[in-house]
Structure formats: structure tokens, C-alpha cells
Amino acid sequence: MKLKINQPIVEVEWLQNNFTAENLIILDATIKKVTTKNKMIDQKKQIVNAVFFDLKNVFLKKEAKYPNTLPSEENFEKEVRKLGINNNSCIVVYDDIGMYSSPRVWWLFKTFGFNNITVLNGGLPAWKKAGLITEKPKEREFFIGDFQANFQPDKVSYTEEVLEASVNNKKFILDARSKGRFEANEPEPRADLRGGHIPTSYSLPYTEVQKNGKMKSKDELKVLFAKKNNNDFPIIFTCGSGITACILALAADIAEIKNYTIYDGSWTEWASRLELPIEK
């Protein structure tokens, strides 16, 4: 049986029921929260046969000035193939926190033209809560896959476009950082980075699209976005460095909103470029 998925999230029951599908690839996209100071104490566990998808060291532009910058089409294709991923694979991605870094991987694949991917709602905590089996991470060898990347530029925004959007108010900029960081009442986790937000942008902390470690329902998210963006403008999602903005993108997709982009540099680039205006 080969799986084809057409929904942005699935529940653990769906993954359990389709666990033996021949084209299923489970990706572990876990990263440490940028605002977390404590190291992980518990021994690392993963869903059985999961493949680690290294967002911090592999699937980014390594020579870029800012963190988590989008990799090139060529490099993304090459590194994805190394994980044994094919054009006909069906990918389920999760993370240890629940719904934190896994949406970034979902968005990356969408941005490189691959749509047969979904996020496990609630991630590893939901999997464990259901009493399902985990294992210690293990070394695996893969046959090189035939995955082909096809970059979709309409999924990404860059600084010049965001600056224009902040001036002409024809696009709606939503910031996934905490309200404290947005208002410059909390320090940025990256040293020497200016506090505040992009002029004319609005705050929507990523925690507001989640409930009890999972994404809110389609109806709840539709209401939330309608209240924020009542003119139904195209949306630019931003955050600290492009990770949690993807949680808002996933929420938008669940709410059947498709006209959005991710600001690749996000606040790290904006605040670093001193010629760009900020509000507090």
C-alpha cells in the first residue's frame, strides 16, 4: 500500500494505522527551543524507524549570515536524497516538543515542490501518551532516493518585499514571537539584537494557534485568522529566525488559507540591519 496524504496534520491513530505502508517515511525534526536554557535530561527516544532531519546543521544555507536561512534547491535535493526519500514517498514529520520545529520541515518540503507530507499533531508527546512504542535513535544506512526539488518562490518573502508591505499596507504581517518580544518588553534570546517589531506588523504568538500541545481545530483557527486579518490580505509570517513562523503557516493551511509566505530572514535579519525601521 502506498500512501497519499492531502491534509496538513494527522493524528497518532492515523500514523499507527498506516505504519506499515511501503512508502512511509517518518522524520524526527527535533531542535532545542531558542528560548530554552536547560539541557535535555531524559535520554533521547524516537518513534520506531524515524529518520533524523537535521534542521540546524544540514537543511539550511550554512554560509548564510542569518540562522535557518533557506537552503538552495540543489543542496536541499541532495541532502533529502541521502535520507532515502523518493518522489513517491509519504512523509510524516514530528518533533519531541509537540508542535515546534516539525512545521518548519513541512514548509520546507512544500517550498521545494513536494506536497505528500504531513505533520503529526502533538508530536512525540502525543505518541507516548497513546502508549505507542518508541526506541533509542540508531544508525541507519539508506539507498540514495530519487527526490527532485522544485523551488516555489511564491512561498517565501525577503526583506525588500516585507519593507514594502510594511509601508503600503497591502499585505498583512503576522509575528509568531511572544507578545513580550514583539513589544520589546522581553529581551531577544540572541545577544545584541534590537527589540521590537516590524512597523505595521501584528502579534500572533504561535502558542495562540495551539491548545494542549496540539493545533487548534480548523474552525477555531478560521475564527482566529478572520479576527486578525479581516481584510483578507495576503499574509507574511515572521518570527525570530523562521521556525515558529512555520507554525502559523501550518495553522493557516489548516484553516484553508493558502495566500501566505514566510519571511526568510525574520526578526534576526530585520533587527540586525540597522537601516531598517522598528517599532516598540
C-alpha positions in Angstrom: 0.0 0.0 0.0 1.3 3.4 -1.0 0.1 6.4 1.0 -1.1 9.7 -0.4 -1.8 12.5 2.1 -3.8 15.7 1.4 -4.1 17.1 4.9 -1.6 19.3 6.8 -1.8 17.3 10.1 -2.6 13.8 11.1 -3.4 12.2 14.5 -1.3 9.4 16.1 -4.1 6.9 15.3 -3.7 7.6 11.6 0.1 7.0 11.8 -0.4 3.9 13.8 -2.9 2.5 11.3 -0.6 3.3 8.3 2.7 2.4 9.9 3.5 -0.5 7.5 2.9 1.5 4.3 5.8 0.8 1.9 6.4 4.5 1.0 6.1 5.9 4.6 9.0 8.0 5.9 8.9 9.3 9.4 11.1 12.3 10.1 12.2 13.5 13.5 12.7 17.2 13.2 13.5 18.0 16.9 15.6 21.0 17.7 16.1 22.8 21.0 13.9 25.8 21.6 15.9 29.0 21.2 14.4 30.3 24.5 15.3 27.2 26.5 18.3 27.3 28.7 18.2 23.8 30.3 19.7 20.9 28.5 17.6 17.8 27.8 18.0 15.4 30.7 15.9 12.5 29.5 17.5 10.0 27.2 16.5 10.6 23.6 13.8 8.4 22.3 12.2 8.4 18.8 9.2 6.8 17.0 10.3 3.4 15.7 12.2 3.7 12.4 12.2 7.5 12.5 14.9 9.4 10.5 16.5 12.4 12.0 16.1 15.6 9.8 18.8 18.0 10.9 17.4 21.5 10.7 20.3 23.1 12.5 23.3 21.6 10.7 22.2 20.3 7.3 18.9 21.7 6.0 19.8 25.4 5.8 22.2 27.6 4.0 25.4 27.1 6.0 27.3 30.1 4.8 24.3 32.5 5.4 24.6 35.5 7.7 21.4 34.7 9.5 20.2 31.4 11.2 17.9 28.9 9.5 18.2 30.6 6.1 16.5 28.6 3.3 19.0 26.2 1.5 19.4 26.2 -2.2 17.3 23.9 -4.3 20.3 21.8 -5.3 21.5 21.3 -1.7 18.0 20.5 -0.4 17.6 17.9 -3.1 21.0 16.3 -2.5 20.6 16.1 1.3 17.0 14.8 1.1 18.1 12.0 -1.2 20.7 10.9 1.3 17.8 10.1 3.7 16.4 7.6 1.2 13.4 9.9 0.3 11.8 9.4 -3.1 9.4 11.3 -5.2 6.7 8.8 -4.3 7.5 8.9 -0.5 4.8 9.9 2.0 6.4 11.9 4.8 5.1 12.3 8.4 7.2 14.7 10.4 7.2 15.3 14.2 9.3 16.7 17.0 9.9 16.0 20.7 8.3 19.2 21.9 5.0 18.5 20.1 4.4 21.2 17.5 7.5 23.3 17.4 10.1 22.6 14.7 8.2 20.0 12.7 6.1 22.6 10.8 9.3 24.1 9.5 10.1 20.8 7.8 6.6 20.6 6.4 7.0 24.1 5.0 10.5 23.4 3.6 9.2 20.4 1.6 6.2 22.4 0.3 8.6 25.2 -0.7 10.6 22.8 -2.7 7.6 21.5 -4.5 6.8 18.3 -2.5 3.3 18.0 -1.2 2.9 14.4 0.1 3.9 15.4 3.6 2.0 16.0 6.9 2.8 16.9 10.5 2.0 14.6 13.4 -0.4 16.5 15.6 1.1 16.7 19.1 4.3 15.1 18.0 6.2 12.6 20.2 4.3 13.6 23.4 1.0 12.6 21.8 2.6 9.4 20.5 3.9 8.5 24.0 0.6 9.5 25.6 -1.2 7.0 23.4 1.1 4.3 24.8 2.8 3.6 21.4 6.3 2.2 21.0 9.5 4.3 20.9 13.1 3.3 20.5 16.6 4.8 21.0 18.0 6.5 17.9 20.0 4.2 15.8 22.5 4.5 12.9 20.9 3.7 9.6 22.1 3.3 6.0 19.9 4.4 3.1 19.8 3.8 -0.6 20.0 7.2 -2.3 16.5 8.4 -3.1 15.2 10.0 -6.3 13.6 13.0 -4.7 13.5 16.0 -7.0 13.3 19.6 -5.6 11.3 22.2 -7.5 11.6 25.6 -5.7 8.4 27.5 -5.3 9.4 31.2 -4.9 5.8 32.2 -4.1 6.2 30.5 -0.6 9.0 32.9 0.5 9.3 36.6 1.2 12.6 38.6 1.5 13.4 41.8 3.3 12.7 44.2 0.5 9.2 42.8 0.0 8.5 42.9 3.7 9.6 46.5 3.9 7.3 47.4 1.0 4.5 45.6 2.7 5.0 47.5 5.9 4.7 50.8 4.1 1.8 50.2 1.6 -0.4 48.0 3.9 -1.4 45.7 1.0 -0.1 42.6 2.8 -0.7 41.6 6.4 2.5 40.9 8.5 2.0 38.5 11.5 4.7 37.9 14.0 4.9 34.5 15.8 7.2 35.6 18.6 5.9 36.2 22.2 4.0 39.4 22.8 6.8 40.4 25.2 9.4 40.2 22.5 7.1 41.9 20.0 6.6 44.8 22.3 10.3 44.8 23.4 9.4 44.1 27.0 11.4 40.9 26.9 15.0 40.6 25.7 15.7 38.8 22.5 17.4 35.4 23.0 20.1 36.4 20.6 22.6 38.8 22.2 22.8 42.4 20.9 19.7 42.1 18.8 17.3 45.1 18.8 13.9 44.5 20.4 10.6 45.4 18.9 8.8 44.6 15.7 8.4 45.4 12.0 6.3 48.5 11.6 2.6 47.8 10.8 3.0 44.2 11.8 0.7 42.4 14.3 1.4 40.0 17.0 0.1 36.4 16.9 2.3 34.3 19.3 2.5 30.7 17.9 1.1 29.4 21.2 -2.2 31.0 20.4 -2.8 28.6 17.5 -2.2 25.6 19.8 -4.1 24.0 22.7 -2.8 21.3 25.0 0.2 20.6 22.8 -1.7 20.2 19.5 -3.0 22.6 16.8 -6.4 24.1 17.4 -9.3 22.9 15.2 -10.0 24.2 11.7 -13.0 26.2 12.9 -11.1 27.8 15.8 -8.2 28.8 13.5 -10.6 30.2 10.9 -12.1 32.5 13.5 -8.7 33.5 14.8 -7.3 34.5 11.4 -10.6 36.2 10.4 -10.3 38.4 13.5 -6.7 39.3 12.9 -6.9 39.7 9.1 -10.4 41.0 8.5 -9.4 42.5 5.1 -8.2 39.1 3.9 -4.9 40.4 2.7 -2.1 38.1 1.7 -0.1 37.2 4.8 3.6 37.4 5.5 4.5 35.3 8.6 7.6 36.2 10.6 9.2 35.2 13.9 12.7 35.1 15.4 14.5 33.1 12.7 11.9 31.3 10.6 11.0 28.4 12.8 7.8 29.4 14.6 6.5 31.4 11.7 6.0 28.0 10.1 3.7 27.0 12.9 1.5 30.0 11.9 1.8 28.8 8.3 0.6 25.3 9.3 -2.3 26.9 11.2 -3.2 28.9 8.1 -3.2 25.8 6.0 -5.4 24.0 8.4 -7.8 27.0 8.2 -7.7 26.6 4.4 -5.8 29.9 3.9 -3.3 29.5 1.1 -2.2 33.0 0.3 0.8 33.4 2.6 4.6 33.4 2.7 7.4 33.0 5.3 9.8 35.9 5.8 13.1 34.0 5.4 15.3 36.3 7.5 12.6 37.1 10.0 13.4 39.3 13.0 17.0 38.2 13.2 17.7 39.8 9.8 15.4 42.8 10.3 16.8 43.8 13.7 20.4 43.2 12.5 20.1 45.6 9.6 20.2 49.0 11.3 18.9 50.9 8.4 15.5 49.1 8.8 12.9 50.8 11.0 11.4 49.2 14.1 8.5 49.8 16.4 8.2 49.1 20.1 
